């Protein structure tokens, strides 16, 4: 009875049809029978977003007297993939590109739309240009979207001695938070330092 399901079970049982191919839902569902009518969400021939990963299949049915023969058919020509890469071992931007390219190459990149989640932690002083990296790596796959979920590693004791904006930032955070909550101070510094690089 929802907006997306304007037909209800009683309607199906009374319709007199052999088969109803229900729509709107992209992912095919199991076949069921109400009264004498078979019903299924037959699926979309192509996935449409990153929530729909893997291959896409549709249901093909052949009807004859009260008998339905069905088969699943994969018609998709590309797939959405959510993958991740740990960039912790990287010493520079070239290392990051190499690590990401290796991970992408294992995902059938020619036929994949890839959401690449970058994890791990980068050493202080490495300031990658992920827009440029994405542009370079987009050449090896159908589509690439980068999600930045990494952290930055800092030597807070060295930074607090710097005569710089980030040195002043670290000193202010430590004086405000470190006595009560070292963990909170560290998280604030990590977040703030990331924005200072941008």
C-alpha positions as CSV (number, residue, x, y, z in Angstrom):
1,X,0.0,0.0,0.0
2,X,3.0,2.3,-0.2
3,X,3.7,4.9,-2.9
4,X,6.1,2.4,-4.5
5,X,3.8,-0.6,-4.2
6,X,0.4,0.5,-5.4
7,X,-0.7,-3.1,-5.9
8,X,-1.6,-5.2,-2.8
9,X,-1.9,-9.0,-2.2
10,X,-5.6,-9.1,-2.7
11,X,-5.2,-7.3,-6.1
12,X,-2.7,-9.9,-7.1
13,X,-4.8,-12.9,-6.1
14,X,-7.8,-11.5,-7.9
15,X,-6.1,-10.2,-11.1
16,X,-6.4,-13.5,-13.1
17,X,-2.9,-13.0,-14.6
18,X,-0.3,-15.7,-14.9
19,X,2.7,-13.4,-14.1
20,X,3.3,-9.9,-12.8
21,X,6.8,-8.4,-13.3
22,X,6.8,-5.8,-10.6
23,X,9.0,-2.7,-11.1
24,X,10.9,0.1,-9.5
25,X,13.2,-2.0,-7.3
26,X,16.5,-2.4,-9.1
27,X,17.6,-5.7,-7.6
28,X,15.7,-8.9,-8.6
29,X,13.9,-10.7,-5.9
30,X,12.7,-14.2,-5.3
31,X,9.6,-15.3,-7.2
32,X,6.4,-15.9,-5.2
33,X,2.9,-16.9,-6.0
34,X,-0.4,-15.4,-4.8
35,X,-3.5,-17.2,-5.9
36,X,-2.7,-18.4,-9.5
37,X,-0.4,-15.5,-10.2
38,X,3.4,-15.6,-10.1
39,X,5.1,-12.3,-9.0
40,X,8.6,-11.0,-8.9
41,X,10.7,-7.9,-9.0
42,X,12.4,-8.7,-12.2
43,X,15.4,-6.4,-11.6
44,X,17.3,-3.9,-13.6
45,X,19.5,-4.9,-16.5
46,X,22.2,-2.6,-15.1
47,X,23.1,-1.5,-11.6
48,X,22.6,2.2,-11.1
49,X,24.6,3.3,-8.1
50,X,27.4,2.2,-5.6
51,X,24.9,0.7,-3.3
52,X,24.2,-1.9,-6.0
53,X,27.6,-3.7,-6.3
54,X,28.4,-6.9,-8.3
55,X,26.7,-8.0,-11.4
56,X,23.1,-7.2,-12.2
57,X,20.7,-9.9,-13.2
58,X,17.1,-9.9,-14.5
59,X,14.5,-12.6,-14.4
60,X,13.4,-14.0,-17.8
61,X,10.2,-16.0,-17.6
62,X,8.5,-18.3,-20.1
63,X,4.8,-18.9,-19.4
64,X,2.7,-21.8,-20.5
65,X,-0.5,-23.3,-19.0
66,X,-0.1,-22.7,-15.3
67,X,3.6,-23.2,-15.6
68,X,6.4,-20.7,-15.4
69,X,10.0,-21.4,-16.3
70,X,12.4,-18.8,-15.1
71,X,16.0,-18.1,-15.5
72,X,18.4,-15.4,-14.2
73,X,20.2,-13.5,-17.0
74,X,23.2,-11.2,-16.4
75,X,22.9,-8.3,-18.9
76,X,25.2,-5.9,-17.2
77,X,28.1,-4.4,-19.1
78,X,29.7,-2.8,-16.1
79,X,29.6,-3.1,-12.3
80,X,29.9,-0.8,-9.3
81,X,32.6,-1.7,-6.8
82,X,33.5,-0.4,-3.3
83,X,37.1,-1.1,-2.6
84,X,39.7,0.2,-0.1
85,X,43.4,0.8,0.0
86,X,45.7,1.3,3.0
87,X,48.3,3.9,2.1
88,X,50.2,3.6,5.4
89,X,53.4,2.3,3.8
90,X,53.7,5.3,1.4
91,X,56.7,7.6,1.7
92,X,55.6,10.0,-1.0
93,X,52.9,10.7,-3.6
94,X,54.4,8.3,-6.2
95,X,54.1,5.5,-3.6
96,X,50.4,6.4,-3.0
97,X,49.7,6.2,-6.8
98,X,51.5,2.8,-7.0
99,X,49.5,1.4,-4.0
100,X,46.2,2.7,-5.4
101,X,46.9,1.4,-8.9
102,X,47.7,-2.1,-7.6
103,X,44.4,-2.2,-5.7
104,X,42.4,-0.9,-8.6
105,X,44.1,-3.4,-11.1
106,X,42.6,-6.3,-9.0
107,X,39.1,-5.1,-9.6
108,X,38.5,-5.6,-13.3
109,X,39.0,-1.9,-13.8
110,X,38.1,-1.7,-17.5
111,X,34.5,-2.6,-16.7
112,X,34.1,-1.1,-13.2
113,X,32.9,2.0,-11.7
114,X,35.0,2.2,-8.6
115,X,34.5,3.9,-5.2
116,X,38.0,3.8,-3.7
117,X,38.1,4.4,0.1
118,X,41.6,5.5,1.1
119,X,42.5,4.2,4.6
120,X,45.6,4.0,6.8
121,X,47.7,6.9,8.0
122,X,50.2,9.2,6.2
123,X,53.4,10.4,7.6
124,X,53.8,14.1,8.4
125,X,55.0,16.1,5.4
126,X,53.2,14.0,2.8
127,X,50.5,16.2,1.3
128,X,49.0,14.3,-1.7
129,X,46.8,16.0,-4.3
130,X,44.0,13.4,-4.4
131,X,42.2,15.3,-7.2
132,X,45.3,15.0,-9.4
133,X,45.8,11.4,-8.3
134,X,42.2,10.6,-9.2
135,X,42.6,12.2,-12.6
136,X,45.7,10.0,-13.3
137,X,44.2,6.8,-12.0
138,X,40.9,7.4,-13.9
139,X,42.7,6.4,-17.1
140,X,43.0,2.8,-15.9
141,X,39.3,2.3,-15.0
142,X,35.9,3.1,-16.4
143,X,35.2,5.6,-13.5
144,X,36.9,6.4,-10.2
145,X,35.7,8.2,-7.2
146,X,38.0,8.7,-4.2
147,X,36.8,8.8,-0.6
148,X,39.5,10.1,1.8
149,X,39.3,8.2,5.1
150,X,42.9,8.2,6.1
151,X,44.6,9.9,9.1
152,X,47.8,11.8,9.3
153,X,50.6,10.8,11.7
154,X,52.3,13.7,13.5
155,X,55.2,14.1,15.9
156,X,53.3,16.5,18.1
157,X,56.4,17.1,20.3
158,X,58.3,18.4,17.3
159,X,55.5,20.4,15.9
160,X,54.7,22.2,19.2
161,X,58.3,23.6,19.1
162,X,57.8,25.1,15.6
163,X,57.4,28.8,15.0
164,X,54.5,28.3,12.6
165,X,50.7,28.3,12.4
166,X,50.6,24.6,13.0
167,X,53.0,24.9,15.9
168,X,50.7,27.6,17.5
169,X,47.6,25.4,16.8
170,X,49.2,22.4,18.5
171,X,50.2,24.5,21.6
172,X,46.7,26.0,21.9
173,X,45.0,22.6,21.7
174,X,47.5,21.0,24.2
175,X,47.0,23.8,26.7
176,X,43.2,23.6,26.4
177,X,42.7,19.8,26.4
178,X,45.7,17.7,27.3
179,X,45.4,17.8,31.0
180,X,41.9,16.4,30.9
181,X,41.8,14.3,27.8
182,X,45.0,13.4,25.8
183,X,43.0,11.3,23.4
184,X,40.6,14.1,22.5
185,X,43.5,16.6,22.1
186,X,45.2,14.1,19.7
187,X,42.0,13.7,17.6
188,X,41.5,17.5,17.5
189,X,45.1,18.0,16.4
190,X,44.8,15.3,13.7
191,X,41.6,16.8,12.3
192,X,42.9,20.4,12.5
193,X,46.3,19.5,10.9
194,X,44.5,17.9,7.9
195,X,42.6,21.2,7.3
196,X,45.7,23.3,7.7
197,X,47.2,21.4,4.7
198,X,44.3,22.1,2.5
